[in-house]
Amino acid sequence: MQEKIISRKSVVVGVLAVIVLCLSILFYLSKNGINENIQTAHFEIDDTAIDLMYEESSLKNNPKPLQDLFLSKIKNSENDKDTKMAAYWIVHRFFDNGGDAKEIYDYVQSNPALSFLNEAENVYPESFKDLKDGKIPVGTYAALYIALSYMEILDKYDYSDIAMLSTLSCKYAELAYFYKEMAKSATSTTVVDNHNNQRELALEKSQKYFHKTTDYINEIMESQGNLSKKIDKRDILVGVNQYFLAIAYYQNLKAPYASKYTKEELFTFASTYSEKEVPILYKFTSYLYAVALAKSGEIENRDSDYMDRLLSPFLRSNKETHVTKSILESKYKFHLYGRENLSQIGSHTSIFKKWLIENSNGNWVEGDFR
């Protein structure tokens, strides 16, 4: 009888030992092995996993899962929608981490399989020299040129989709606008000429990528975004958002462009699509359209009730999100979250102005609005 009890105890202990061992292995893989497996394995990743990778990168300041996914795709010579999505959001980290381009540079340098991206250094060599010498301040347009360089090379090797192309178009348009405004305040003829030259170069690149984006836009609008098997849902939304903002910059710059769709039509689609497919970016989409109205001058024709309704979803967002903190702590004049945009928007919506003043710890005061 005693031997049977001992035998049963041995079985129970053995089973428990196996369970503990299995749990230990799973815990180890969750902490260490998953990223290594992603780098070397060839397998399908479902949408839920991609969602988690995106959230880790954009919301939790952890780009490693997406970085490992892209690296694995490169090593396995895969170039599908997840490859393009990962490529975009890895470089998009520049906009999520406060404008630190060195994060992208270090990632490329630490992985020999990504050596083709070193070609980015030939796009703006002086910018990369300054980056290596530690002379490029975080969050500046000087740093933006680094991120755009990587995007251009990713596009060259066909690792781009609408999100990357549209962002290139919009950000170069934003740079063209920046140089236009800088030329206004310059006192030296040489400086004015330099700003004007830079404006023309930026505008030329913007229009190049705008043209490359247009077929994507037409396909998305005609299918009402029913392209999720071909393009990542976040990339669809970002592509449309950046496209309507690029149009706003062209209108400000009085630059030619061709689009079958108006800014409002594009925003209406983006807002509906975001609410259904990418709710995490719904509030940001509304803010982006407010910026588009400000840049194009159409904000002057919108009453305060319209602007209040447009921005009310955004104002309910968590104050700890990157976008919200960037707005409340805004210090640069020319920037997506710059004081010029925010002051103009706040002057046309009392609830947004009130929210800025009450939540910015003194960074915004009544005198900042006209």
Secondary structure as the mmCIF struct_conf table of DSSP 4:
data_model
#
loop_
_struct_conf.conf_type_id
_struct_conf.id
_struct_conf.beg_label_comp_id
_struct_conf.beg_label_asym_id
_struct_conf.beg_label_seq_id
_struct_conf.end_label_comp_id
_struct_conf.end_label_asym_id
_struct_conf.end_label_seq_id
HELX_RH_AL_P HELX_RH_AL_P1 GLN A 2 TYR A 28
HELX_RH_PI_P HELX_RH_PI_P1 LEU A 29 GLY A 33
HELX_RH_AL_P HELX_RH_AL_P2 ILE A 34 THR A 40
HELX_RH_AL_P HELX_RH_AL_P3 ASP A 47 SER A 58
TURN_TY1_P TURN_TY1_P1 LEU A 59 LEU A 59
BEND BEND1 LYS A 60 ASN A 61
HELX_RH_AL_P HELX_RH_AL_P4 LYS A 64 LYS A 75
TURN_TY1_P TURN_TY1_P2 ASN A 76 SER A 77
BEND BEND2 ASP A 80 ASP A 80
HELX_RH_AL_P HELX_RH_AL_P5 LYS A 81 VAL A 91
TURN_TY1_P TURN_TY1_P3 HIS A 92 HIS A 92
HELX_RH_AL_P HELX_RH_AL_P6 ARG A 93 ASP A 96
TURN_TY1_P TURN_TY1_P4 ASN A 97 GLY A 98
BEND BEND3 GLY A 99 GLY A 99
TURN_TY1_P TURN_TY1_P5 ALA A 101 ALA A 101
HELX_RH_AL_P HELX_RH_AL_P7 LYS A 102 GLN A 109
TURN_TY1_P TURN_TY1_P6 SER A 110 SER A 110
HELX_RH_3T_P HELX_RH_3T_P1 PRO A 112 ASN A 122
TURN_TY1_P TURN_TY1_P7 VAL A 123 VAL A 123
BEND BEND4 TYR A 124 TYR A 124
HELX_RH_AL_P HELX_RH_AL_P8 PRO A 125 LYS A 132
TURN_TY1_P TURN_TY1_P8 ASP A 133 GLY A 134
BEND BEND5 ILE A 136 ILE A 136
TURN_TY1_P TURN_TY1_P9 VAL A 138 GLY A 139
BEND BEND6 THR A 140 THR A 140
HELX_RH_AL_P HELX_RH_AL_P9 TYR A 141 LYS A 156
TURN_TY1_P TURN_TY1_P10 TYR A 157 ASP A 158
HELX_RH_AL_P HELX_RH_AL_P10 ILE A 162 SER A 185
BEND BEND7 SER A 188 SER A 188
HELX_RH_AL_P HELX_RH_AL_P11 THR A 189 SER A 223
TURN_TY1_P TURN_TY1_P11 GLN A 224 GLY A 225
TURN_TY1_P TURN_TY1_P12 SER A 228 LYS A 230
BEND BEND8 ILE A 231 ILE A 231
HELX_RH_AL_P HELX_RH_AL_P12 LYS A 233 LEU A 253
TURN_TY1_P TURN_TY1_P13 LYS A 254 LYS A 254
BEND BEND9 LYS A 260 TYR A 261
HELX_RH_AL_P HELX_RH_AL_P13 LYS A 263 GLU A 277
HELX_RH_3T_P HELX_RH_3T_P2 PRO A 279 LEU A 281
HELX_RH_AL_P HELX_RH_AL_P14 TYR A 282 SER A 296
TURN_TY1_P TURN_TY1_P14 GLY A 297 GLY A 297
HELX_RH_3T_P HELX_RH_3T_P3 GLU A 298 ASN A 301
BEND BEND10 ARG A 302 ARG A 302
HELX_RH_AL_P HELX_RH_AL_P15 SER A 304 LEU A 315
TURN_TY1_P TURN_TY1_P15 ARG A 316 ARG A 316
BEND BEND11 SER A 317 SER A 317
TURN_TY1_P TURN_TY1_P16 LYS A 319 GLU A 320
BEND BEND12 THR A 321 THR A 321
HELX_RH_AL_P HELX_RH_AL_P16 HIS A 322 LEU A 328
TURN_TY1_P TURN_TY1_P17 GLU A 329 GLU A 329
BEND BEND13 LYS A 333 HIS A 335
TURN_TY1_P TURN_TY1_P18 LEU A 336 TYR A 337
HELX_RH_AL_P HELX_RH_AL_P17 ARG A 339 GLY A 346
TURN_TY1_P TURN_TY1_P19 SER A 347 HIS A 348
HELX_RH_AL_P HELX_RH_AL_P18 SER A 350 ASN A 359
TURN_TY1_P TURN_TY1_P20 SER A 360 GLY A 362
BEND BEND14 ASN A 363 TRP A 364
HELX_RH_3T_P HELX_RH_3T_P4 GLU A 366 ASP A 368
#
